[in-house]
Amino acid sequence: MKKLILKTALITLGVVIILAIAAFGVASLCVPAAMSDLAYSLGMSNISSDYAYQEYERSGDLAYLSRSFELAAANGRDEKAEDRFDILYAADGFGEMCASRDVTVSIGGEEVTYDYRDYVCGLGACVKYRLADSDEALAEAIALAVNETAQDFPAGNPAYTLAVAAAGAGDSAFCGRLLTAFESAGFAQNDLYSDIVYILEDTVNE
């Protein structure tokens, strides 16, 4: 009798596990957006990134493509991040999506707007820099960052972001190339510009 009860319990448990796995699989196929949110809430950002990309493929929503790119880049999955950035950057509606996510904050009584496009393009330039295996690839990273940076050299701009990454890596040769690109771009020489140029020069001279 006890063996029968135990056998029945084990069979029931097995069926429950199989159904749970099946339900998870169905949810993965049908509602990748919800699965992305769930995975992220559980700290599984790589899985969340992939589900976000699935949701983009299903719905065409660029917000999910952007999310998948950001998470891939943040977790060192640079090949996937670059592929997703290139799709995002070339997509119709990229500019509008970025503008809808700009954030204005008050710092010391002054209103400062952080441009989401600057953030994404800076992150994309850093990914391309990390993956670069040729002069052409390095030039592509620089061109992206510089071309996407406004002349007034605002806070959080892509050129600044790339410069910080290169200086942090102690890459004197690349920092020298960035300095040349900065000078050619004719950016406004505000405090932020002066600070990053000083950091680049210090890295070059190390």
MDTraj code that builds the backbone (N, CA, C; nanometers):
import mdtraj as md
import numpy as np

residues = "MET LYS LYS LEU ILE LEU LYS THR ALA LEU ILE THR LEU GLY VAL VAL ILE ILE LEU ALA ILE ALA ALA PHE GLY VAL ALA SER LEU CYS VAL PRO ALA ALA MET SER ASP LEU ALA TYR SER LEU GLY MET SER ASN ILE SER SER ASP TYR ALA TYR GLN GLU TYR GLU ARG SER GLY ASP LEU ALA TYR LEU SER ARG SER PHE GLU LEU ALA ALA ALA ASN GLY ARG ASP GLU LYS ALA GLU ASP ARG PHE ASP ILE LEU TYR ALA ALA ASP GLY PHE GLY GLU MET CYS ALA SER ARG ASP VAL THR VAL SER ILE GLY GLY GLU GLU VAL THR TYR ASP TYR ARG ASP TYR VAL CYS GLY LEU GLY ALA CYS VAL LYS TYR ARG LEU ALA ASP SER ASP GLU ALA LEU ALA GLU ALA ILE ALA LEU ALA VAL ASN GLU THR ALA GLN ASP PHE PRO ALA GLY ASN PRO ALA TYR THR LEU ALA VAL ALA ALA ALA GLY ALA GLY ASP SER ALA PHE CYS GLY ARG LEU LEU THR ALA PHE GLU SER ALA GLY PHE ALA GLN ASN ASP LEU TYR SER ASP ILE VAL TYR ILE LEU GLU ASP THR VAL ASN GLU".split()
xyz = np.array([
    [0.0831, -0.1206, 0.0000],
    [0.0000, 0.0000, 0.0000],
    [0.0870, 0.1263, 0.0000],
    [0.1929, 0.1240, 0.0870],
    [0.2822, 0.2386, 0.0958],
    [0.3563, 0.2587, -0.0357],
    [0.3961, 0.1457, -0.0990],
    [0.4670, 0.1558, -0.2268],
    [0.3779, 0.2163, -0.3342],
    [0.2500, 0.1819, -0.3316],
    [0.1553, 0.2341, -0.4287],
    [0.1371, 0.3854, -0.4096],
    [0.1247, 0.4258, -0.2845],
    [0.1093, 0.5686, -0.2548],
    [0.2325, 0.6460, -0.2996],
    [0.3534, 0.5899, -0.2688],
    [0.4778, 0.6553, -0.3062],
    [0.4903, 0.6643, -0.4576],
    [0.4560, 0.5546, -0.5251],
    [0.4640, 0.5528, -0.6717],
    [0.3695, 0.6560, -0.7328],
    [0.2490, 0.6635, -0.6779],
    [0.1505, 0.7607, -0.7272],
    [0.1986, 0.9033, -0.7053],
    [0.2564, 0.9276, -0.5889],
    [0.3078, 1.0612, -0.5566],
    [0.4203, 1.1003, -0.6518],
    [0.5104, 1.0061, -0.6795],
    [0.6225, 1.0344, -0.7693],
    [0.5741, 1.0612, -0.9115],
    [0.4753, 0.9833, -0.9558],
    [0.4190, 1.0032, -1.0898],
    [0.3525, 1.1406, -1.0985],
    [0.2765, 1.1749, -0.9941],
    [0.2094, 1.3051, -0.9908],
    [0.3106, 1.4187, -0.9944],
    [0.4184, 1.4051, -0.9154],
    [0.5228, 1.5067, -0.9122],
    [0.5881, 1.5206, -1.0499],
    [0.6124, 1.4067, -1.1136],
    [0.6728, 1.4091, -1.2470],
    [0.5843, 1.4801, -1.3475],
    [0.4544, 1.4541, -1.3411],
    [0.3597, 1.5190, -1.4331],
    [0.3572, 1.6697, -1.4093],
    [0.3590, 1.7095, -1.2811],
    [0.3585, 1.8521, -1.2473],
    [0.4832, 1.9207, -1.3028],
    [0.5990, 1.8552, -1.2885],
    [0.7251, 1.9131, -1.3380],
    [0.7209, 1.9265, -1.4898],
    [0.6721, 1.8230, -1.5573],
    [0.6634, 1.8262, -1.7039],
    [0.5703, 1.9372, -1.7498],
    [0.4569, 1.9516, -1.6820],
    [0.3618, 2.0574, -1.7169],
    [0.4213, 2.1954, -1.6930],
    [0.4972, 2.2089, -1.5840],
    [0.5599, 2.3369, -1.5536],
    [0.6610, 2.3742, -1.6610],
    [0.7418, 2.2755, -1.7014],
    [0.8407, 2.2997, -1.8071],
    [0.7706, 2.3362, -1.9368],
    [0.6628, 2.2639, -1.9678],
    [0.5878, 2.2919, -2.0903],
    [0.5279, 2.4324, -2.0863],
    [0.4747, 2.4702, -1.9697],
    [0.4159, 2.6035, -1.9555],
    [0.5214, 2.7115, -1.9721],
    [0.6404, 2.6864, -1.9170],
    [0.7505, 2.7818, -1.9309],
    [0.7889, 2.7962, -2.0774],
    [0.7935, 2.6832, -2.1487],
    [0.8272, 2.6862, -2.2904],
    [0.7244, 2.7620, -2.3723],
    [0.5961, 2.7379, -2.3430],
    [0.4888, 2.8081, -2.4141],
    [0.4959, 2.9572, -2.3855],
    [0.5194, 2.9929, -2.2590],
    [0.5310, 3.1343, -2.2227],
    [0.6485, 3.1986, -2.2952],
    [0.7580, 3.1239, -2.3072],
    [0.8758, 3.1762, -2.3754],
    [0.8449, 3.2102, -2.5198],
    [0.7631, 3.1279, -2.5833],
    [0.7290, 3.1497, -2.7237],
    [0.6236, 3.2578, -2.7407],
    [0.5273, 3.2616, -2.6506],
    [0.4111, 3.3493, -2.6684],
    [0.4271, 3.4863, -2.6047],
    [0.4957, 3.4933, -2.4919],
    [0.5058, 3.6216, -2.4213],
    [0.6509, 3.6508, -2.3815],
    [0.7408, 3.6667, -2.4791],
    [0.8801, 3.6930, -2.4452],
    [0.9001, 3.8212, -2.3658],
    [0.8108, 3.9206, -2.3828],
    [0.8243, 4.0447, -2.3059],
    [0.8098, 4.0163, -2.1570],
    [0.7094, 3.9387, -2.1219],
    [0.6879, 3.9050, -1.9812],
    [0.8023, 3.8193, -1.9282],
    [0.8517, 3.7282, -2.0119],
    [0.9630, 3.6434, -1.9700],
    [1.0897, 3.7257, -1.9508],
    [1.1077, 3.8279, -2.0345],
    [1.2230, 3.9167, -2.0191],
    [1.2169, 3.9891, -1.8852],
    [1.0978, 4.0399, -1.8514],
    [1.0808, 4.1098, -1.7240],
    [1.1047, 4.0157, -1.6066],
    [1.0512, 3.8935, -1.6181],
    [1.0668, 3.7959, -1.5104],
    [1.2139, 3.7595, -1.4923],
    [1.2823, 3.7314, -1.6032],
    [1.4233, 3.6938, -1.5951],
    [1.5061, 3.8067, -1.5348],
    [1.4756, 3.9309, -1.5736],
    [1.5513, 4.0450, -1.5206],
    [1.5277, 4.0599, -1.3708],
    [1.4023, 4.0397, -1.3277],
    [1.3707, 4.0529, -1.1850],
    [1.4402, 3.9458, -1.1016],
    [1.4759, 3.8344, -1.1660],
    [1.5443, 3.7246, -1.0967],
    [1.6961, 3.7355, -1.1092],
    [1.7423, 3.8447, -1.1715],
    [1.8861, 3.8652, -1.1849],
    [1.9494, 3.7924, -1.3022],
    [1.8676, 3.7391, -1.3918],
    [1.9200, 3.6652, -1.5070],
    [1.9206, 3.7578, -1.6286],
    [2.0139, 3.8535, -1.6283],
    [2.0105, 3.9584, -1.7301],
    [2.0444, 3.9080, -1.8697],
    [2.1287, 3.8044, -1.8803],
    [2.1588, 3.7499, -2.0129],
    [2.0340, 3.6890, -2.0769],
    [1.9608, 3.6129, -1.9982],
    [1.8369, 3.5528, -2.0476],
    [1.7350, 3.6624, -2.0777],
    [1.7289, 3.7619, -1.9903],
    [1.6371, 3.8736, -2.0122],
    [1.6688, 3.9443, -2.1437],
    [1.7964, 3.9606, -2.1727],
    [1.8388, 4.0242, -2.2979],
    [1.7886, 3.9468, -2.4187],
    [1.8019, 3.8152, -2.4136],
    [1.7603, 3.7328, -2.5274],
    [1.6086, 3.7320, -2.5442],
    [1.5361, 3.7303, -2.4332],
    [1.3899, 3.7377, -2.4429],
    [1.3462, 3.8741, -2.4975],
    [1.4170, 3.9797, -2.4564],
    [1.3839, 4.1121, -2.5085],
    [1.4044, 4.1167, -2.6598],
    [1.5083, 4.0507, -2.7060],
    [1.5326, 4.0472, -2.8508],
    [1.4228, 3.9676, -2.9218],
    [1.3797, 3.8573, -2.8598],
    [1.2688, 3.7799, -2.9168],
    [1.1425, 3.8658, -2.9261],
    [1.1198, 3.9470, -2.8228],
    [1.0015, 4.0344, -2.8245],
    [1.0134, 4.1372, -2.9368],
    [1.1337, 4.1898, -2.9573],
    [1.1529, 4.2826, -3.0693],
    [1.1217, 4.2138, -3.2022],
    [1.1714, 4.0908, -3.2188],
    [1.1452, 4.0182, -3.3434],
    [0.9955, 3.9923, -3.3615],
    [0.9248, 3.9708, -3.2502],
    [0.7814, 3.9426, -3.2570],
    [0.7006, 4.0683, -3.2850],
    [0.7345, 4.1777, -3.2152],
    [0.6498, 4.2971, -3.2185],
    [0.7081, 4.4139, -3.2975],
    [0.8391, 4.4124, -3.3195],
    [0.9037, 4.5250, -3.3853],
    [0.9234, 4.6449, -3.2941],
    [0.9015, 4.6299, -3.1645],
    [0.9138, 4.7391, -3.0679],
    [1.0618, 4.7678, -3.0406],
    [1.1087, 4.8856, -3.0814],
    [1.2505, 4.9184, -3.0677],
    [1.2944, 4.9306, -2.9220],
    [1.2015, 4.9570, -2.8325],
    [1.2376, 4.9656, -2.6909],
    [1.2943, 4.8318, -2.6428],
    [1.2402, 4.7209, -2.6933],
    [1.2911, 4.5890, -2.6537],
    [1.4240, 4.5585, -2.7213],
    [1.4410, 4.6030, -2.8451],
    [1.5703, 4.5866, -2.9117],
    [1.6772, 4.6645, -2.8366],
    [1.6442, 4.7852, -2.7952],
    [1.7381, 4.8664, -2.7197],
    [1.7726, 4.8000, -2.5865],
    [1.6713, 4.7467, -2.5209],
    [1.6951, 4.6787, -2.3933],
    [1.7859, 4.5583, -2.4119],
    [1.7620, 4.4811, -2.5178],
    [1.8443, 4.3619, -2.5416],
    [1.9888, 4.4021, -2.5685],
    [2.0075, 4.5132, -2.6408],
    [2.1423, 4.5628, -2.6683],
    [2.2105, 4.6074, -2.5398],
    [2.1421, 4.6884, -2.4600],
    [2.2006, 4.7401, -2.3368],
    [2.2459, 4.6276, -2.2438],
    [2.1608, 4.5286, -2.2257],
    [2.1934, 4.4186, -2.1345],
    [2.3083, 4.3340, -2.1889],
    [2.3100, 4.3112, -2.3191],
    [2.4196, 4.2340, -2.3789],
    [2.5521, 4.3082, -2.3606],
    [2.5506, 4.4390, -2.3843],
    [2.6726, 4.5187, -2.3697],
    [2.7199, 4.5215, -2.2248],
    [2.6267, 4.5334, -2.1322],
    [2.6610, 4.5423, -1.9903],
    [2.7190, 4.4125, -1.9364],
    [2.6884, 4.3018, -2.0034],
    [2.7328, 4.1709, -1.9548],
    [2.8453, 4.1116, -2.0391],
    [2.9106, 4.1960, -2.1191],
    [3.0273, 4.1511, -2.1935],
    [2.9980, 4.0640, -2.3138],
    [2.8737, 4.0624, -2.3592],
    [2.8385, 3.9833, -2.4783],
    [2.8489, 4.0764, -2.5998],
    [2.9704, 4.1177, -2.6270],
    [2.9910, 4.2264, -2.7220],
    [2.9514, 4.1921, -2.8653],
    [2.9709, 4.0672, -2.9071],
    [2.9322, 4.0317, -3.0442],
    [2.7821, 4.0475, -3.0650],
    [2.7053, 3.9945, -2.9707],
    [2.5596, 4.0104, -2.9792],
    [2.5209, 4.1574, -2.9658],
    [2.5880, 4.2269, -2.8750],
    [2.5566, 4.3680, -2.8531],
    [2.5803, 4.4482, -2.9812],
    [2.6898, 4.4226, -3.0488],
    [2.7190, 4.4979, -3.1713],
    [2.6155, 4.4690, -3.2792],
    [2.5798, 4.3419, -3.2957],
    [2.4779, 4.3063, -3.3954],
    [2.3468, 4.3797, -3.3670],
    [2.3069, 4.3807, -3.2405],
    [2.1799, 4.4424, -3.2033],
    [2.1868, 4.5948, -3.2124],
    [2.3019, 4.6508, -3.1801],
    [2.3168, 4.7952, -3.1946],
    [2.3058, 4.8361, -3.3412],
    [2.3712, 4.7626, -3.4288],
    [2.3685, 4.7978, -3.5716],
    [2.2256, 4.7948, -3.6260],
    [2.1481, 4.6962, -3.5816],
    [2.0076, 4.6891, -3.6243],
    [1.9303, 4.8083, -3.5696],
    [1.9530, 4.8377, -3.4417],
    [1.8841, 4.9485, -3.3753],
    [1.9184, 5.0821, -3.4402],
    [2.0445, 5.1049, -3.4645],
    [2.0919, 5.2328, -3.5161],
    [2.0364, 5.2603, -3.6562],
    [2.0168, 5.1539, -3.7333],
    [1.9678, 5.1696, -3.8704],
    [1.8156, 5.1659, -3.8807],
    [1.7483, 5.1384, -3.7692],
    [1.6034, 5.1175, -3.7736],
    [1.5256, 5.2464, -3.7935],
    [1.4170, 5.2371, -3.8687],
    [1.3230, 5.3487, -3.8782],
    [1.2629, 5.3732, -3.7398],
    [1.2578, 5.4963, -3.7002],
    [1.1998, 5.5283, -3.5703],
    [1.3006, 5.5306, -3.4573],
    [1.4289, 5.5070, -3.4886],
    [1.5318, 5.5085, -3.3829],
    [1.5369, 5.6437, -3.3130],
    [1.5408, 5.7511, -3.3906],
    [1.5479, 5.8849, -3.3322],
    [1.4291, 5.9170, -3.2444],
    [1.3099, 5.8792, -3.2919],
    [1.1880, 5.9066, -3.2151],
    [1.1859, 5.8272, -3.0849],
    [1.2293, 5.7006, -3.0916],
    [1.2331, 5.6195, -2.9711],
    [1.3290, 5.6793, -2.8695],
    [1.4448, 5.7239, -2.9156],
    [1.5431, 5.7843, -2.8252],
    [1.4880, 5.9120, -2.7618],
    [1.4260, 5.9971, -2.8432],
    [1.3736, 6.1243, -2.7922],
    [1.2683, 6.1026, -2.6843],
    [1.1934, 5.9941, -2.6972],
    [1.0878, 5.9668, -2.5995],
    [1.1448, 5.9220, -2.4649],
    [1.2746, 5.8903, -2.4628],
    [1.3354, 5.8382, -2.3400],
    [1.4392, 5.9325, -2.2795],
    [1.4460, 6.0546, -2.3327],
    [1.5346, 6.1546, -2.2732],
    [1.4896, 6.1852, -2.1306],
    [1.5850, 6.2184, -2.0455],
    [1.5542, 6.2466, -1.9044],
    [1.6139, 6.3812, -1.8652],
    [1.5327, 6.4652, -1.8011],
    [1.5800, 6.5934, -1.7506],
    [1.5818, 6.5890, -1.5984],
    [1.6969, 6.6230, -1.5416],
    [1.7108, 6.6220, -1.3956],
    [1.7628, 6.7580, -1.3500],
    [1.7405, 6.7875, -1.2242],
    [1.7882, 6.9121, -1.1662],
    [1.9160, 6.8850, -1.0875],
    [2.0246, 6.9516, -1.1266],
    [2.1527, 6.9356, -1.0587],
    [2.1990, 7.0736, -1.0118],
    [2.2030, 7.0917, -0.8813],
    [2.2442, 7.2213, -0.8272],
    [2.1553, 7.3347, -0.8711],
    [2.0264, 7.3060, -0.8876],
    [1.9320, 7.4081, -0.9297],
    [1.9293, 7.4315, -1.0792],
    [2.0121, 7.3568, -1.1527],
    [2.0166, 7.3718, -1.2978],
    [1.9564, 7.2489, -1.3650],
    [1.8716, 7.2720, -1.4652],
    [1.8093, 7.1618, -1.5379],
    [1.9074, 7.1052, -1.6407],
    [1.9340, 6.9750, -1.6298],
    [2.0262, 6.9089, -1.7227],
    [1.9522, 6.7947, -1.7914],
    [1.9554, 6.7925, -1.9252],
    [1.8896, 6.6865, -2.0007],
    [1.9928, 6.5833, -2.0460],
    [1.9654, 6.4586, -2.0122],
    [2.0499, 6.3489, -2.0568],
    [1.9836, 6.2834, -2.1765],
    [2.0548, 6.2856, -2.2855],
    [2.0033, 6.2399, -2.4136],
    [2.0200, 6.0884, -2.4251],
    [1.9096, 6.0167, -2.4426],
    [1.9168, 5.8710, -2.4497],
    [1.9950, 5.8252, -2.5727],
    [1.9813, 5.8980, -2.6832],
    [2.0572, 5.8630, -2.8031],
    [2.2080, 5.8724, -2.7754],
    [2.2481, 5.9744, -2.7011],
    [2.3892, 5.9858, -2.6637],
    [2.4345, 5.8626, -2.5866],
    [2.3514, 5.8202, -2.4921],
    [2.3851, 5.7032, -2.4103],
    [2.4006, 5.5776, -2.4957],
    [2.3029, 5.5536, -2.5816],
    [2.3050, 5.4328, -2.6649],
    [2.4236, 5.4350, -2.7612],
    [2.4460, 5.5487, -2.8247],
    [2.5551, 5.5570, -2.9219],
    [2.6913, 5.5498, -2.8531],
    [2.7017, 5.6068, -2.7333],
    [2.8258, 5.5943, -2.6575],
    [2.8540, 5.4502, -2.6213],
    [2.7507, 5.3798, -2.5790],
    [2.7652, 5.2385, -2.5455],
    [2.8003, 5.1576, -2.6703],
    [2.7363, 5.1908, -2.7828],
    [2.7662, 5.1226, -2.9078],
    [2.9093, 5.1456, -2.9521],
    [2.9582, 5.2689, -2.9372],
    [3.0964, 5.2998, -2.9740],
    [3.1949, 5.2219, -2.8866],
    [3.1633, 5.2089, -2.7588],
    [3.2500, 5.1334, -2.6678],
    [3.2539, 4.9854, -2.7042],
    [3.1394, 4.9306, -2.7426],
    [3.1339, 4.7907, -2.7857],
    [3.2208, 4.7715, -2.9104],
    [3.2062, 4.8617, -3.0068],
    [3.2857, 4.8522, -3.1295],
    [3.4345, 4.8667, -3.0999],
    [3.4688, 4.9532, -3.0063],
    [3.6087, 4.9706, -2.9655],
    [3.6636, 4.8415, -2.9045],
    [3.5869, 4.7792, -2.8165],
    [3.6344, 4.6571, -2.7520],
    [3.6515, 4.5425, -2.8517],
    [3.5686, 4.5409, -2.9548],
    [3.5754, 4.4332, -3.0539],
    [3.6746, 4.4608, -3.1663],
    [3.7198, 4.5849, -3.1785],
    [3.7996, 4.6258, -3.2940],
    [3.9278, 4.5435, -3.3073],
    [3.9493, 4.4915, -3.4273],
    [4.0707, 4.4138, -3.4540],
    [4.1466, 4.4684, -3.5757],
    [4.1167, 4.5930, -3.6122],
    [4.1837, 4.6552, -3.7257],
    [4.1743, 4.8065, -3.7114],
    [4.2571, 4.8778, -3.7865],
    [4.2503, 5.0237, -3.7853],
    [4.1140, 5.0728, -3.8321],
    [4.0581, 5.0023, -3.9318],
    [3.9273, 5.0421, -3.9852],
    [3.8192, 5.0308, -3.8780],
    [3.8250, 4.9242, -3.7984],
    [3.7257, 4.9041, -3.6929],
    [3.7404, 5.0100, -3.5835],
    [3.8646, 5.0440, -3.5500],
    [3.8875, 5.1500, -3.4516],
    [3.8363, 5.2842, -3.5042],
    [3.8596, 5.3086, -3.6325],
    [3.8119, 5.4326, -3.6939],
    [3.6596, 5.4386, -3.6930],
    [3.5944, 5.3232, -3.7096],
    [3.4484, 5.3185, -3.7072],
    [3.3955, 5.3565, -3.5692],
    [3.4609, 5.3079, -3.4646],
    [3.4193, 5.3409, -3.3277],
    [3.4344, 5.4910, -3.3023],
    [3.5460, 5.5475, -3.3466],
    [3.5690, 5.6911, -3.3283],
    [3.4672, 5.7723, -3.4065],
    [3.4440, 5.7340, -3.5326],
    [3.3506, 5.8086, -3.6171],
    [3.2106, 5.8085, -3.5575],
    [3.1668, 5.6935, -3.5068],
    [3.0340, 5.6857, -3.4462],
    [3.0240, 5.7821, -3.3288],
    [3.1230, 5.7776, -3.2395],
    [3.1182, 5.8605, -3.1195],
    [3.1249, 6.0094, -3.1529],
    [3.2153, 6.0462, -3.2408],
    [3.2344, 6.1878, -3.2734],
    [3.1163, 6.2424, -3.3529],
    [3.0701, 6.1665, -3.4515],
    [2.9593, 6.2145, -3.5352],
    [2.8285, 6.2269, -3.4584],
    [2.8135, 6.1486, -3.3528],
    [2.6905, 6.1523, -3.2744],
    [2.6983, 6.2507, -3.1572],
    [2.8103, 6.3204, -3.1453],
    [2.8263, 6.4169, -3.0362],
    [2.7977, 6.5575, -3.0861],
    [2.7081, 6.6268, -3.0175],
    [2.6720, 6.7638, -3.0553],
    [2.7900, 6.8575, -3.0342],
    [2.7927, 6.9655, -3.1129],
    [2.9041, 7.0590, -3.1091],
    [2.9247, 7.1239, -2.9727],
    [2.8161, 7.1362, -2.8948],
    [2.8308, 7.2002, -2.7633],
    [2.8851, 7.1047, -2.6574],
    [2.9178, 6.9826, -2.6954],
    [2.9804, 6.8827, -2.6087],
    [2.9047, 6.8691, -2.4764],
    [2.7795, 6.8194, -2.4847],
    [2.6951, 6.8096, -2.3643],
    [2.7371, 6.6954, -2.2716],
    [2.6834, 6.6956, -2.1528],
    [2.7110, 6.5892, -2.0563],
    [2.6627, 6.4549, -2.1104],
    [2.7424, 6.3528, -2.0886],
    [2.7039, 6.2174, -2.1274],
    [2.7121, 6.1896, -2.2754],
    [2.7876, 6.2716, -2.3493],
    [2.7920, 6.2520, -2.4939],
    [2.8762, 6.1296, -2.5325],
    [2.8552, 6.0748, -2.6534],
    [2.9253, 5.9527, -2.6950],
    [3.0777, 5.9662, -2.7010],
    [3.1278, 6.0819, -2.7466],
    [3.2726, 6.0999, -2.7552],
    [3.3362, 6.0937, -2.6158],
    [3.2713, 6.1564, -2.5192],
    [3.3204, 6.1533, -2.3811],
    [3.3196, 6.0093, -2.3271],
    [3.2094, 5.9380, -2.3534],
    [3.1972, 5.8004, -2.3051],
    [3.3080, 5.7116, -2.3610],
    [3.3344, 5.7233, -2.4907],
    [3.4395, 5.6430, -2.5534],
    [3.5768, 5.6817, -2.4997],
    [3.5990, 5.8110, -2.4797],
    [3.7273, 5.8567, -2.4273],
    [3.7535, 5.8022, -2.2872],
    [3.6513, 5.8008, -2.2044],
    [3.6652, 5.7472, -2.0684],
    [3.7012, 5.5988, -2.0734],
    [3.6366, 5.5246, -2.1639],
    [3.6647, 5.3817, -2.1765],
    [3.8089, 5.3574, -2.2210],
    [3.8548, 5.4349, -2.3183],
    [3.9907, 5.4178, -2.3695],
    [4.0954, 5.4568, -2.2660],
    [4.0704, 5.5675, -2.1962],
    [4.1635, 5.6121, -2.0922],
    [4.1666, 5.5114, -1.9776],
    [4.0486, 5.4577, -1.9431],
    [4.0414, 5.3574, -1.8371],
    [4.1184, 5.2321, -1.8718],
    [4.1252, 5.2006, -2.0012],
    [4.2002, 5.0826, -2.0465],
    [4.3488, 5.1130, -2.0623],
    [4.3872, 5.2399, -2.0436],
    [4.5269, 5.2775, -2.0595],
    [4.5759, 5.2661, -2.2030],
    [4.4849, 5.2803, -2.2981],
    [4.5164, 5.2620, -2.4402],
    [4.5692, 5.3938, -2.4977],
    [4.6997, 5.4158, -2.4822],
    [4.7592, 5.5440, -2.5210],
    [4.7491, 5.5691, -2.6707],
    [4.7678, 5.4650, -2.7512],
    [4.7619, 5.4826, -2.8969],
    [4.6229, 5.5268, -2.9408],
    [4.5207, 5.4612, -2.8872],
    [4.3833, 5.4969, -2.9243],
    [4.3468, 5.6346, -2.8707],
    [4.3936, 5.6673, -2.7515],
    [4.3653, 5.7994, -2.6947],
    [4.4264, 5.9088, -2.7822],
    [4.5436, 5.8808, -2.8399],
    [4.6046, 5.9761, -2.9311],
    [4.5194, 5.9983, -3.0542],
    [4.4608, 5.8906, -3.1068],
    [4.3711, 5.9027, -3.2224],
    [4.2457, 5.9811, -3.1859],
    [4.1957, 5.9580, -3.0663],
    [4.0776, 6.0316, -3.0213],
    [4.1067, 6.1815, -3.0087],
    [4.2230, 6.2156, -2.9562],
    [4.2602, 6.3558, -2.9435],
    [4.2597, 6.4248, -3.0796],
    [4.3160, 6.3578, -3.1786],
    [4.3186, 6.4139, -3.3138],
    [4.1767, 6.4341, -3.3666],
    [4.0906, 6.3340, -3.3416],
    [3.9509, 6.3431, -3.3870],
    [3.8778, 6.4558, -3.3152],
    [3.9038, 6.4736, -3.1868],
    [3.8415, 6.5810, -3.1097],
    [3.8798, 6.7176, -3.1673],
    [4.0070, 6.7335, -3.1952],
    [4.0553, 6.8614, -3.2472],
    [3.9934, 6.8927, -3.3829],
    [3.9780, 6.7895, -3.4666],
    [3.9210, 6.8092, -3.6000],
    [3.7717, 6.8389, -3.5940],
    [3.7049, 6.7884, -3.4897],
    [3.5591, 6.8032, -3.4797],
    [3.5166, 6.9447, -3.4435],
    [3.6045, 7.0210, -3.3800],
    [3.5715, 7.1585, -3.3447],
    [3.4675, 7.1706, -3.2356],
    [3.4697, 7.0814, -3.1367],
    [3.3744, 7.0881, -3.0265],
    [3.3959, 7.2155, -2.9433],
    [3.2884, 7.2601, -2.8786],
    [3.2989, 7.3727, -2.7859],
    [3.3918, 7.3331, -2.6714],
    [3.4852, 7.4196, -2.6392],
    [3.5842, 7.3852, -2.5366],
    [3.5347, 7.4274, -2.3984],
    [3.4279, 7.3617, -2.3560],
    [3.3735, 7.3873, -2.2231],
    [3.4522, 7.3091, -2.1181],
    [3.4065, 7.3143, -1.9941],
    [3.4795, 7.2477, -1.8854],
    [3.4870, 7.0969, -1.9072],
    [3.3774, 7.0372, -1.9529],
    [3.3756, 6.8932, -1.9752],
    [3.4769, 6.8546, -2.0835],
    [3.4780, 6.9306, -2.1901],
    [3.5727, 6.9045, -2.2986],
    [3.7170, 6.9169, -2.2485],
    [3.7455, 7.0235, -2.1749],
    [3.8811, 7.0455, -2.1240],
    [3.9248, 6.9331, -2.0313],
    [3.8333, 6.8854, -1.9480],
    [3.8654, 6.7775, -1.8540],
    [3.9005, 6.6488, -1.9275],
    [3.8212, 6.6130, -2.0286],
    [3.8466, 6.4855, -2.0966],
    [3.9710, 6.4946, -2.1840],
    [3.9960, 6.6103, -2.2422],
    [4.1188, 6.6278, -2.3201],
    [4.2408, 6.6129, -2.2287],
    [4.2331, 6.6684, -2.1092],
    [4.3430, 6.6541, -2.0124],
    [4.3665, 6.5060, -1.9799],
    [4.2573, 6.4318, -1.9594],
    [4.2690, 6.2891, -1.9271],
    [4.3301, 6.2126, -2.0445],
    [4.2866, 6.2440, -2.1656],
    [4.3421, 6.1772, -2.2837],
    [4.4906, 6.2080, -2.2990],
    [4.5268, 6.3338, -2.2838],
    [4.6670, 6.3720, -2.2966],
    [4.7523, 6.3020, -2.1900],
    [4.6991, 6.2936, -2.0692],
    [4.7726, 6.2273, -1.9606],
    [4.7933, 6.0799, -1.9939],
    [4.6927, 6.0155, -2.0534],
    [4.7049, 5.8735, -2.0905],
    [4.8070, 5.8568, -2.2026],
    [4.8043, 5.9457, -2.3005],
    [4.8997, 5.9389, -2.4122],
    [5.0432, 5.9522, -2.3614],
    [5.0640, 6.0366, -2.2613],
    [5.2002, 6.0664, -2.2138],
    [5.2502, 5.9711, -2.1060],
    [5.1703, 5.8754, -2.0679],
    [5.2121, 5.7820, -1.9632],
    [5.3273, 5.6935, -2.0109],
])
top = md.Topology()
chain = top.add_chain()
for i, resn in enumerate(residues, 1):
    res = top.add_residue(resn, chain, resSeq=i)
    for name in ("N", "CA", "C"):
        top.add_atom(name, md.element.get_by_symbol(name[0]), res)
traj = md.Trajectory(xyz[None], top)
